[in-house]
């Protein structure tokens, strides 16, 4: 992946966009769907000129999604077990310097949260989240996963990047997958926002999905954090990362998320705001360029906007999300990592999906209960 990033480091995006014609983009849309698109075909779909063809892109994206995924939407919930963080990321509510209430759940508290989510919300797929800290030892994570596997068919972690050997240890106790966002692919911009801690190591983070795939983890989700770098470049480079992983590691299933920076305690304001139209265009471009990958939309997005994205390529949907530690069943909650915009219950989201003709799925990607 480093060679790919180096290849595009000095790429003249504006010159490429100026030479594009509307007919070029229309041909790419028409011919998409049978395989992953070439690099510059994908970039063409992200271009300013392609923003005038969103309706054509949407029709093709809808057709491809139904072809490869039917009308199934996989439902999951996040579970935060620690907000202790050693990193200083200027956009994050958990950053080390923030004087927030810190909390690190015991194994007993994790089990209480798991029981509540499983029995009350009816969720079968969970993402375990922490701040990035050495306090989240491999033993702590291993025991947490053992507990969660008693209640959930699918357990994915979003924690600090681990070594291949550590992922192998967690795989043996039932870990299904990893979510890790590079958050900014432009290396110099990355350094601007990541000021302290292990997260300052750009390359180690970049190679995290590779290590997870080598450890035989089945489900790996990546993405950039829109609002940090140039939006089109970030969308393109995260797509190149996705393409590299998909073509290299055939034993894992890869998906992509499109998080936009949300308000958090003492965090910075985004310098590169991605508006709703651009956001829609990025989703459509990912679906046309990568017809068989999962696309995840979280509760960062407002409920009406989120629902309108369903026909455009979305396959994964969080529900009933709480972003503070112990936020489901425990008292004395901490500050959330960020504010969510979709506050509907799991049942409300299920009802909405069924009304729109979608089937909520609570199984993992291999179809196991």
N, C-alpha and C positions, 0 to 999 in steps of 0.2 A: 504493500500500500504506500510506503514511503516513496517508491519510485514513481507511482502515479501522481502523488502530490507534487513531487519535484517537476514532473512533466508539465503540469498545469500552473506552476508557480508564476511564470511570466506570461501566461496566456493572455492575449488581447481580446477580452470579452466584447468590448464595444465594437471593435473591427469586425468580429464574427457576426454580431447582431446586425450591423449595418448592411452586410452582404446577404443576409437572409431575405428571402421573398415569402410572401404569403403562400404562394403555390408550393414552395419547399415544405413549409410547415403542414399544409393540407395533405401532401403526399405522405409525410411521416405519420400523421394521424391515421390516414387510411390504411397504411401498411403495418400498423402496430398490432401486437397481440399474439403473434405466433412465437416470438422469442424476445429476449432482452434486447433493447435497442442499442445501437452504437452510441458511443459517448456523445458525439456532437449532435446526434439526433435527439437525445435526451435534453441536451442544452438548448436546442432549438425550441423545445416545448416549454422551457422556462423563460424564454426571451420575451421582451416587451411586445413584440409583434404578435406572439402567440396569445397574448391577453385579449386580442380581438376575436379569437376563435374558441373561446371557452365553451360555447354551446356544442360545437362539434366534438371537442375533447370530452365533454361531459357525456354525450351520447355514447361515445366509444368506450369510455371508462365504465359506464353502467353496464354495457354489454359484456365487457371483459370480466367484470366482477361477478356477474351472474353466471358466466361460462365456467369460471374456475372455482367460485366459492358458493354458488347458489345465492340464497338470501338468508344466510346464517350470519349472526353477529355473536362473537365470543365475548362473554361478560366476565369481568374480573374486578377485584377491589385491591387497593393498597393497604398495607399494614405497616405503620411506622413504629419501630421498637426502640429507636435511639436518635436523639438530635445532637449528640456530642460530636463535634467536628474539629479536626485539626487544621483544616484548610481555611484560607482567606480568599473567598470568591466574592467579588464586590457586588454581585447581583443576588446573593442567596441569603435567605432569612436565617439559615443555620450557621453562617460563617463564624469563625472562631472569635472574632472581636465583638460580636453582638452580645449585649448583656441580657440575654433571654434566660428564662428558666430552662435548665438542662435536665433531661430525663433519660434514663437507660433502664429499660424494663427487665425485670427478673424473668426467669423461665416460667415461673408460676403466673406472672402477669401476662406473658405472651400467650400462655394456654387459655387464660380467661378471655383475652381478646379474640383468640381463634374460635373458641366455643361460641361467643356472641356472634361473630361474623357468619360462621357456618350455620348456626341454628336460627338466628334471627333474620339475617339477610338472605340466607339460602345460597350463598356464593360457594363455588367449588374451586375457583382459581384465584390465587393470591400472589401479590408481589410484596415481598418483605423488603422494607426500606430502612436505612440508617443514615446518619451523617457519616462522613468518611474519617474514621478514627481508629487508632490502634486498640482502643477499648473493645472493638468488635473483633475479638480474637477468633481464630478458626474454630476453636472449641465452642465458643459462644454461638457462632453461626451454625455449627454442626448440630448442636443440641436444639437450637431454635427450629431448624428444618425438620428434625426428627419429630418435634411436637406438631408442627404444622402439617406434616404428612399424615397425621392421624385424622385430620379434619378436612383436608383439601386434596383433590386429585392432582392439581398442578401447583407447584411452588417455584416461583422465580425470585431472584434477589436483585436488588439495586443498592449495592453497597460499594465500599472502596474497591478499586481494581485489585484482583488477587493473582497469584501465580498459577501456572498450569497445574502444579501439584496440589495447590489448595483447592482449585476447582474440582480436581479428581476426587479429593477427600469428600467434598460436599456432594458430588455426583453419586458416590457410593451410598450415601444415606438418603438419597431420594431427590436431590435437587434436579429440577427439570430445565431451568434456563437462567439467563442473565439479561438484564437491561443495563446498558451503559451508554451514556451520551458523551460524545467527544465535546459537545457544546460549542466548540468553535474550531473549524478546520484550518483557518488562516493562522499560521503559527505565531506571527508577531502580535496579532490581535488577541490570541489566546493568552499570551504572556501578560498582556495589559490587564486582563480581568482576573487572572489566577496568581495571587501575590505571595502565597505562603502555603507550606505543606506539601505532601506528596503529589498533589494535583498539579503542581507546577511542572511536573515531568510530562510534557506533551506526548512524547513517543511512547512511553509506557502505557499511557491511557489509550492511545491510538491502537495499540496492539492487544488490548484487552479482549475484544471479541475473538481474535485469532486464538488466544490462549484458551478461552472458553470452548471454542469449537474443537480444539485439539484434545480437550478433556472430555469430549463426547457429549457435551450438553446439547439437548435437542432444540431448544428455542433460544434465539439470541436476537435482542431488539436494540437497535442503534438509533441515532439521530443527532441533529444539531439543535442548539437552543436559539431560536430565532429572536433577534433583537441585539445580538452581539456583533457579528460580522456582517458583511454585505450579503443581503438575503439570497440573491440569485446565486452567487458564488458558493454560499454555504449549502444551499439546496443541491447544487450540482456536485460538490465534493462529497457530501454525505451520500449521494447517489452512487458516486464512483466507489466509495467505501463499500456500499451495499453490493454493488456489482462484483467487486473483487472477492468479497466473502462468499457470495452465492456461487460464483464460478469455481472457487477454490475448495470449499468445505461442503461436500455434497451430503454429508450425514446430518447436517443441522438445517433447521428451518429459520430463515431470517425475516425480520419485520422491521418496519421503520415507524418512528413517531415524529410528530411535528410540534413540539412544545414551543409556545411563545412565552417570553418573560412575563410573569405576573407580579403584582404588587406583593412585597414581602417586607418584613420589619427592617428598616434602615437600608434597603437595597437601592442600587442605582436605578435610574430611569434608562430604558433602552435607547440606544443611539440610532438604531436602524429598525424602525417600526415596520412590521409586516401587516398590511391592511387585509381585510377579509377577502378581497378579490385576489390578491397575490397568494394568500393562503390556499384558496380554492384552486388556483392555477398549479400550485406546487403539488397538491394531492393528485390532481388529474395527471400531471406529468409523471409522477411516481407510478401511478397505475398503468399508464400506457407504456412506460419504459420497462416496468418490472411487473408483468401481468399476474405473476403467481406469488408475489410477496404479500405479507400481511401489512395492513396500515392501521395504526392505532390512533384514536382520538380520545383524549382524556377530558376530565371535568375542568380543566383550565379554560375550556371554551364554553360560552353561554349556551343554554339548553336549546333555544330555537335555532341558532346557527349550527350547533352540533347535529341536531336532527336533520337539518337540510343537507348535511354532508353525506348522509347515509348512502344515497344512490351513486355517489361519486367515486367509490372505491374503498370505503371504510370496511374493515373486517373485525376490529377489536374495539371494545367500548368499556370504559370503566364506569362503575355504578356505586352510588352510596359512599363516595370517597370522603375520607377524613385525612387531613395532612398534618395533624399533630400527633405526637407520641401518646399512646394510650387513649386515643380520642373516641373509641367506640364504646367502651364499657367501664373505663377507669376514671376516677375523680382527679381533681387537681391537674388538669391537662396543661400542656406547654404551648408555646407559640407555634402556629402552623408554619411549614416551610414556605408556603405561598397560599394565596387565597384562591379558592375554587369559584367558578361561575355557574356551575350546574349543581344545584343542591337537591335534586330529586332523589327519592328513595329508590332502592333496587326495584321494588314492585311498580313504581311509577314508570321507570324506564322500560321494564318488561312489557307493561301495558302499551306504552308508546310504540315499541318495536312491533308488537303483534298487530296493532291498529294499522301500521304502515306495511304490513305483509311480510315482516321479517321474523325469523325464528331465533330467539335467544338460545345460545349454546353455553352450557356450563361444563363442557368437557375439554380436555386438552387436545392438542392438534393431531394426535393419533386416534382420537375418538374414544379414549378410555374414560370410564366413569371415575 
